[in-house]
Amino acid sequence: WRAWPVRAPCVMVQRPDVAFRHGPEGEWEELYITYVRELVPIFEELHMLPADKPVWRAHDASAMRRCAAEILGAMRNAGEFGRADLIDRLCERLILDTLVGYIAPPEAEREKSVRGARAYIEAHYREAIDFEGLAIDYGMSPSAFRRKWKELMPIPPAKYAMQLRMREACRMLAETEMKIGEIAREAGFGDPLYFARCFRRAMGETASSYRRHCRMMSPDRSALPRS
């Protein structure tokens, strides 16, 4: 199972034979549009079924509501000649219009999203972060987010979070009397054994050895984690 954030206004797509359960709790409005499974290849060709996620946000809520109102209005006389085709075109437009903002946000918006995601990581690096979910929260597909992040940052998001954890662990080793297991948990590693492996790989020595060396050196000569 994979959880995706559902924040209105948005579009949710359920493929045939794929289990799907959604929220949130409370009151909210939904418009269901159902197609036969034989149309899936056509929708994929039109890029109406993004492969990387089943949920995306609509950036223009007003336009989405206007189109939905047109659909509901057209359905009042669904039996009229040509009315079914009109409803079909309106439904197609509703989906495609929301995808335009999802697939190709402006470049400035992408940079803003990456900066926002970076700020989030810096505030929450001690926690387990779902980086694909984070990309979606900031309005980008995971693949587009990775590409834009790479343009702006020298290391990937996960490694950046790890570097922040390691720097915090180094600070606590040098400045506090906390036990190493406590430092591991406080810095966001959880498992002390995992912390020990990560620390040796990043610093080239054990946490205990690092602490001893820090106390032998003046602060301005203390080692920092290698990127």
C-alpha positions in Angstrom: 0.0 0.0 0.0 1.1 3.5 -0.7 -0.4 6.6 0.9 -0.9 9.8 -1.0 -1.9 13.2 0.4 -5.5 14.2 -0.6 -5.9 18.0 -0.5 -8.8 19.7 -2.2 -9.1 20.6 -4.9 -7.6 17.5 -6.5 -8.2 14.7 -9.0 -8.0 11.0 -8.0 -7.7 8.2 -10.6 -8.4 4.6 -9.9 -7.2 2.1 -12.6 -9.1 -1.1 -13.2 -8.5 -3.9 -10.7 -6.4 -1.6 -8.4 -7.6 -1.4 -4.8 -8.2 2.2 -3.8 -9.3 3.7 -0.5 -9.4 7.4 0.2 -10.2 10.1 2.7 -10.1 12.6 4.5 -12.7 12.4 7.2 -15.5 15.0 7.3 -17.5 16.6 4.6 -16.3 17.3 1.1 -17.6 17.3 -2.4 -16.8 14.7 -5.1 -17.6 14.3 -8.8 -17.2 10.8 -10.1 -16.4 10.2 -13.7 -16.3 6.5 -14.7 -15.0 5.0 -18.0 -14.9 1.5 -19.3 -11.5 -0.3 -19.0 -11.0 -0.5 -22.8 -10.3 3.2 -22.8 -7.2 2.9 -20.6 -4.7 2.7 -23.5 -6.3 5.8 -25.0 -6.1 7.7 -21.7 -2.4 6.7 -21.3 -1.7 8.0 -24.9 -3.3 11.3 -23.9 -1.2 11.4 -20.7 -4.4 11.4 -18.6 -3.1 8.6 -16.4 0.2 9.8 -14.9 2.3 6.7 -14.1 3.9 8.1 -11.0 0.8 9.0 -8.9 -2.9 8.5 -8.8 -3.6 11.9 -7.1 -2.7 15.4 -8.1 -3.8 18.8 -7.1 -5.8 21.2 -9.2 -3.9 24.5 -9.2 -6.9 26.6 -10.5 -9.8 25.7 -8.2 -12.2 28.3 -9.8 -11.7 26.9 -13.3 -12.2 23.3 -12.0 -15.5 24.3 -10.3 -16.7 26.1 -13.4 -16.1 23.0 -15.6 -17.7 20.7 -13.0 -20.8 23.0 -13.0 -20.9 22.8 -16.8 -20.8 19.0 -16.6 -23.6 18.9 -14.0 -25.7 21.3 -16.1 -25.2 19.2 -19.3 -26.3 16.1 -17.4 -29.8 17.6 -16.8 -30.7 16.9 -20.4 -28.4 13.9 -20.9 -30.9 12.2 -23.3 -30.7 15.0 -25.9 -29.0 14.3 -29.2 -25.2 15.0 -28.9 -25.4 15.6 -25.2 -23.4 12.5 -24.4 -20.5 13.8 -26.6 -20.6 17.2 -24.9 -20.4 15.6 -21.5 -17.5 13.5 -22.6 -15.6 16.5 -23.9 -16.3 18.4 -20.7 -15.0 15.6 -18.5 -11.9 15.2 -20.7 -11.3 19.0 -20.4 -11.7 18.9 -16.6 -9.0 16.2 -16.3 -6.6 17.7 -18.8 -6.9 21.3 -17.4 -5.8 20.0 -14.0 -2.9 18.1 -15.5 -1.5 21.1 -17.2 -0.6 22.7 -13.9 0.6 19.3 -12.5 2.8 18.2 -15.3 4.5 21.5 -16.2 4.5 24.1 -13.4 6.5 27.3 -14.2 10.2 27.0 -13.7 10.2 29.7 -11.0 7.5 27.7 -9.2 9.7 24.6 -9.4 12.6 26.4 -7.8 10.3 27.8 -5.1 9.0 24.2 -4.5 12.5 22.9 -4.1 13.4 25.7 -1.7 10.3 24.9 0.3 11.1 21.2 0.4 14.6 22.0 1.5 13.3 24.1 4.3 11.0 21.3 5.3 13.9 18.8 5.4 15.9 21.2 7.5 13.1 21.4 10.0 12.2 17.7 10.0 15.4 15.8 9.2 15.2 13.9 12.5 12.0 12.3 11.3 11.4 9.6 8.6 10.7 11.6 5.4 8.8 10.3 2.4 10.6 12.1 -0.3 8.2 11.2 -3.1 5.3 12.3 -0.9 7.2 15.5 -0.2 7.6 16.3 -3.9 3.9 15.8 -4.4 3.1 18.0 -1.4 5.1 20.8 -3.1 3.3 20.4 -6.4 5.8 18.4 -8.4 6.1 14.8 -9.6 8.9 12.8 -7.9 10.9 12.6 -11.1 10.6 16.4 -11.9 11.4 17.1 -8.2 14.6 15.0 -8.4 15.7 16.7 -11.6 15.1 20.3 -10.3 16.7 19.4 -6.9 19.8 18.2 -8.7 20.1 21.5 -10.5 20.0 23.5 -7.3 21.6 21.2 -4.7 24.9 19.3 -4.8 23.6 16.2 -3.1 20.3 14.3 -3.3 17.5 15.0 -0.8 18.0 11.8 1.2 21.7 12.4 1.5 21.1 16.0 2.5 18.8 14.8 5.4 21.5 12.3 6.4 24.1 15.0 6.4 22.0 17.2 8.7 21.5 14.3 11.1 25.2 13.6 11.1 26.1 17.2 11.7 23.7 17.3 14.7 25.2 14.0 16.0 28.7 15.5 15.7 27.6 18.6 17.6 26.1 16.6 20.4 29.2 14.4 20.7 31.4 17.4 21.0 29.2 19.6 23.2 27.2 17.3 25.5 27.7 14.4 27.8 24.8 12.5 26.3 25.2 8.7 25.8 25.8 7.7 22.2 22.6 5.8 22.0 20.7 8.9 23.2 22.5 11.0 20.6 21.5 8.5 17.9 17.9 8.7 18.7 18.0 12.5 19.2 19.6 13.0 15.8 17.0 10.9 14.1 18.8 7.6 13.5 16.6 5.6 15.9 18.7 2.4 15.9 22.1 2.9 17.6 23.7 0.1 15.5 22.5 1.8 12.3 23.9 5.1 13.6 27.2 3.5 14.3 27.5 2.1 10.8 26.5 5.5 9.2 28.9 7.4 11.5 31.9 5.3 10.7 31.1 5.5 7.0 30.7 9.3 7.1 33.5 10.2 9.5 36.0 7.3 9.1 36.0 6.6 12.8 33.6 5.5 15.6 31.5 8.0 17.5 33.5 7.3 20.7 36.7 8.0 18.9 35.3 11.2 17.4 34.2 12.4 20.8 37.7 11.8 22.2 39.4 13.7 19.4 37.0 16.6 19.8 37.9 17.0 23.4 41.6 16.9 22.5 41.2 19.7 19.9 40.1 23.3 20.1 36.6 23.9 18.6 38.0 25.5 15.4 39.9 22.3 14.6 37.1 19.9 15.1 36.3 17.6 12.2 33.1 18.0 10.2 31.2 15.2 8.4 32.4 14.5 4.9 29.7 15.2 2.3 
